[in-house]
Amino acid sequence: MTHDDKHDDHYHPPGLQHQFDDMGQQMDSVTIGMWTFLAQEIMFFGGLFTAYLVFRSRFPMAFAAGSNHLDAFWGWLNTLVLIVSSLTMALAVFYAQKGNRNLQVVMIILTMIFGTVFLGVKAIEYTDKYNHGLVPVDGWNKVVPEGEDHGKEAARLSLPFETTVSAAESADGSDKPHPNPRGEFQITDADLDLVTMAQKEGFLTESEKIGYFSNGELDPEKVKGKVQIFFWIYFVMTGLHALHMVVGLGIMLWLLVMAWRNTFSADYYSPVEISGLYWHFVDIVWIFLFPLLYLLGRHFLAGGH
């Protein structure tokens, strides 16, 4: 397309919708629309983060116990995967602006691969919680009959620089699921030991002094209820985040088809850029979820306060 073509009275820029005067107005409109959508998403997730902070401030030991049931290795891996996916998404926008069809396609495919890897890791984690009775709905966990010999399972994966072990692991490093004939939510002796240690050290909150004990004695059922709150928040927040990732993969599939048809160029690339904003937002949400759910409280099992 020549310079004269662009200034012809009958010239119609590619991708310009009839309700807009020019590409600049269209780009401003879709950008404002996406940022408005992301603002309500921030408020939506903000409510969940607020619920997490309120309950964690009241029952920090229960939340520390719950956090230590999560495998930080998978959390680190998913964090790395999403950070790299943000890079490939940014490169997809860059090559769309340059009109490079082949590299657009490559970067979109890589972004989809990383997103799929993320969801695969979450499926592994959710399966582990199901097997070990950590789904916070009674009856939704794996049924483990009484007296069944399960043998020793492999210890959880951990990063070399981690200083703690999972609260679900016993002293000898084995990880045995307790009998669970009705598929109920379960906690371990290590969870109760963590609360006992906190009581001896004298740093239970006032809410914990009431919420964990009955008649002055540690009540396992009350402790279990507080740990269950952590896993409710964990599954709601990570589940909704995973749902956003599934939506993002659907958007990427549409972009892939459009890019393959050589739709995007220096004159028209706004769908790629706007989709990139959504993808980066989903990545940023995980950057906050990872430390809050997987890391905070892990130092308690190393003897720290």
C-alpha positions in Angstrom: 0.0 0.0 0.0 1.4 3.4 -1.1 1.4 6.7 0.7 -1.1 8.0 -1.9 -3.5 5.1 -1.2 -3.7 6.0 2.5 -4.7 9.5 1.7 -7.3 8.6 -1.0 -10.8 9.6 0.0 -12.0 6.0 -0.5 -9.3 4.4 1.5 -10.5 2.3 4.4 -7.9 1.2 7.0 -7.9 -2.6 7.6 -9.8 -3.5 10.7 -11.5 -0.1 11.1 -15.1 -0.6 12.4 -17.9 1.6 11.0 -18.6 3.4 14.3 -15.2 4.9 14.5 -13.8 7.9 12.6 -10.2 6.5 12.3 -7.8 3.9 13.7 -6.6 6.2 16.5 -10.1 6.7 17.9 -10.8 3.0 17.6 -7.6 2.1 19.4 -8.3 4.6 22.2 -11.8 3.2 22.6 -10.8 -0.5 22.8 -7.9 0.4 25.2 -10.2 2.2 27.6 -12.7 -0.6 27.4 -10.0 -3.2 28.3 -8.7 -1.1 31.1 -12.2 -0.7 32.5 -12.7 -4.4 32.3 -9.4 -5.0 34.1 -10.4 -2.5 36.8 -13.4 -4.5 37.7 -11.3 -7.7 37.6 -8.9 -6.0 40.1 -11.9 -5.2 42.4 -13.1 -8.8 42.0 -9.8 -10.4 42.9 -9.3 -7.6 45.5 -12.2 -8.9 47.5 -10.7 -12.4 47.5 -7.3 -11.0 48.6 -9.1 -9.1 51.4 -10.8 -12.2 52.6 -7.4 -14.0 52.7 -5.8 -11.2 54.6 -8.6 -10.9 57.2 -8.6 -14.6 58.0 -4.9 -15.0 57.9 -4.5 -12.1 60.4 -6.9 -13.9 62.7 -5.5 -17.5 62.3 -1.9 -17.2 61.1 -0.9 -20.7 62.4 -3.8 -22.4 60.6 -2.8 -20.6 57.4 0.8 -21.5 57.9 -0.1 -25.1 58.3 -2.2 -25.0 55.2 0.5 -23.3 53.2 3.0 -26.0 54.2 0.7 -28.6 52.5 1.4 -26.8 49.2 4.3 -27.8 47.1 6.5 -24.8 46.5 8.3 -26.5 43.6 5.1 -26.5 41.5 4.5 -22.9 42.6 7.9 -21.8 41.5 7.6 -23.7 38.2 4.3 -22.1 37.4 5.6 -18.6 38.3 8.5 -19.2 35.9 6.2 -20.5 33.2 3.9 -17.4 33.4 6.8 -14.9 33.4 8.2 -16.5 30.2 4.7 -16.5 28.7 4.4 -12.8 29.3 7.6 -12.4 27.3 6.3 -14.4 24.4 3.0 -12.5 24.5 4.9 -9.2 24.4 6.9 -10.5 21.4 3.7 -11.5 19.7 2.5 -7.9 19.9 5.9 -6.7 18.7 5.9 -8.9 15.6 2.2 -8.0 14.9 3.3 -4.4 14.8 6.1 -5.3 12.4 3.7 -7.4 10.3 5.8 -10.5 10.6 3.3 -13.3 10.2 5.5 -16.3 10.9 7.0 -15.0 14.2 3.5 -13.8 15.3 2.3 -17.4 14.9 5.3 -18.8 16.7 5.0 -16.5 19.7 1.3 -17.1 20.0 1.8 -20.9 19.9 4.6 -20.6 22.6 2.3 -18.5 24.8 -0.4 -21.2 24.4 2.0 -23.9 25.3 3.1 -22.1 28.5 -0.5 -21.5 29.4 -1.3 -25.2 28.9 1.8 -26.2 31.0 0.5 -24.0 33.8 -2.9 -25.7 33.8 -1.3 -29.1 33.7 0.7 -28.2 36.8 -2.5 -27.1 38.6 -4.1 -30.4 37.6 -1.2 -32.2 39.3 -1.6 -30.1 42.4 -5.4 -30.5 42.6 -5.0 -34.3 42.2 -2.5 -34.3 45.1 -4.9 -32.4 47.3 -7.7 -34.9 46.4 -5.5 -37.9 47.2 -4.4 -36.4 50.6 -7.8 -35.3 51.8 -7.2 -31.6 51.4 -10.2 -30.6 49.3 -12.3 -28.5 51.8 -15.6 -30.2 51.0 -16.3 -33.4 53.0 -17.0 -36.3 50.6 -15.0 -34.8 47.7 -11.7 -36.4 48.7 -10.3 -39.7 47.8 -11.8 -42.6 49.8 -9.1 -44.5 51.7 -10.6 -47.5 53.5 -9.6 -48.4 57.0 -6.7 -50.8 57.4 -5.5 -50.5 53.8 -1.7 -50.6 53.5 -0.7 -47.7 51.3 3.0 -48.1 51.5 5.4 -45.1 51.5 4.9 -42.5 48.9 7.6 -40.3 47.5 8.3 -37.2 49.6 7.2 -33.9 48.1 9.5 -32.1 45.6 11.2 -29.1 47.0 13.7 -26.5 45.8 17.3 -26.9 47.0 17.2 -23.6 48.9 14.0 -24.4 50.8 14.4 -24.5 54.6 11.2 -26.3 55.5 9.4 -29.5 54.7 5.7 -30.1 54.1 3.6 -30.4 57.2 2.1 -33.4 55.6 5.4 -35.3 55.8 6.2 -37.4 58.8 9.6 -37.3 60.6 11.1 -40.0 58.5 10.3 -38.2 55.3 7.4 -40.5 54.2 4.0 -39.3 53.2 1.2 -41.7 54.0 -2.4 -40.8 53.4 -4.5 -41.5 56.6 -7.5 -43.8 56.3 -10.4 -41.7 55.0 -13.4 -44.0 54.5 -15.8 -41.1 53.8 -13.6 -38.8 51.8 -13.5 -36.0 54.4 -11.2 -33.1 54.7 -8.2 -34.1 56.9 -5.3 -32.5 58.7 -2.1 -34.1 60.1 -0.4 -34.4 63.4 2.1 -31.9 62.2 -0.6 -29.2 61.8 -1.5 -29.7 65.5 2.1 -29.7 66.5 2.6 -26.3 64.8 -0.3 -24.8 66.8 1.1 -26.4 70.0 4.5 -24.9 69.3 3.0 -21.5 68.7 1.1 -21.8 72.0 4.3 -22.6 73.9 6.2 -19.7 72.3 3.3 -17.4 73.2 2.5 -15.8 69.9 -1.0 -17.1 69.2 -3.4 -14.3 68.3 -6.4 -13.6 70.6 -8.6 -15.2 67.9 -6.5 -18.3 67.9 -6.6 -18.6 71.7 -10.3 -18.9 71.3 -10.6 -20.6 67.9 -8.3 -23.6 68.5 -9.2 -24.7 72.0 -12.1 -26.2 73.9 -12.1 -26.1 77.7 -8.4 -25.1 77.6 -7.4 -28.1 75.5 -6.4 -28.1 71.9 -9.4 -29.2 69.8 -8.3 -30.9 66.5 -11.7 -30.3 65.0 -11.5 -26.6 65.6 -7.9 -26.5 64.2 -9.2 -28.5 61.2 -11.9 -26.0 60.6 -9.5 -23.1 60.4 -7.1 -24.9 58.1 -10.2 -25.7 56.0 -10.8 -22.0 55.6 -7.3 -21.7 54.0 -8.0 -24.4 51.5 -11.4 -22.8 50.6 -9.6 -19.6 49.8 -6.8 -21.6 48.0 -9.2 -23.4 45.7 -11.5 -20.4 45.0 -8.6 -18.1 44.2 -6.5 -20.5 42.2 -9.6 -22.0 40.5 -10.8 -18.6 39.3 -7.3 -17.8 38.2 -7.2 -21.1 36.2 -10.6 -20.2 34.7 -9.1 -16.9 33.5 -6.2 -18.8 32.0 -8.6 -21.1 30.1 -10.4 -17.9 28.7 -6.9 -16.6 27.8 -6.1 -19.7 25.9 -9.4 -19.3 24.0 -8.4 -15.8 23.0 -4.9 -17.0 22.0 -6.5 -19.6 19.7 -8.6 -16.9 18.0 -5.5 -14.7 17.6 -3.6 -17.7 16.2 -6.2 -18.2 13.5 -6.2 -14.5 12.7 -2.4 -14.3 12.6 -2.2 -17.3 10.4 -4.5 -15.5 7.9 -2.1 -12.6 8.0 -4.7 -10.2 9.5 -2.4 -8.1 11.7 0.0 -5.5 10.4 1.6 -2.1 11.4 -1.8 -0.5 10.5 -3.9 -3.0 12.5 -2.7 -4.9 15.5 -5.0 -3.7 18.3 -6.5 -7.2 19.0 -3.1 -8.6 19.8 -2.2 -5.7 22.0 -5.5 -5.7 23.9 -5.3 -9.5 24.3 -1.8 -9.1 25.7 -3.1 -6.7 28.4 -5.5 -9.4 29.5 -2.8 -12.1 29.5 -0.4 -9.9 31.5 -3.1 -9.2 34.0 -3.7 -12.9 34.6 0.1 -13.4 35.0 0.3 -10.6 37.6 -2.5 -12.0 39.6 -0.5 -15.2 40.0 2.6 -13.2 41.0 0.6 -12.2 44.1 -1.0 -15.6 44.6 2.2 -17.5 44.7 3.9 -15.8 47.8 0.6 -15.4 49.7 -0.4 -19.0 49.3 2.8 -20.9 49.0 5.5 -19.0 50.8 4.1 -17.0 53.8 4.3 -19.1 56.9 6.8 -21.7 55.6 9.4 -20.4 58.0 7.4 -21.6 61.0 8.5 -25.2 60.4 12.1 -24.1 60.4 11.6 -22.7 63.9 11.3 -19.1 62.9 8.6 -16.7 64.1 
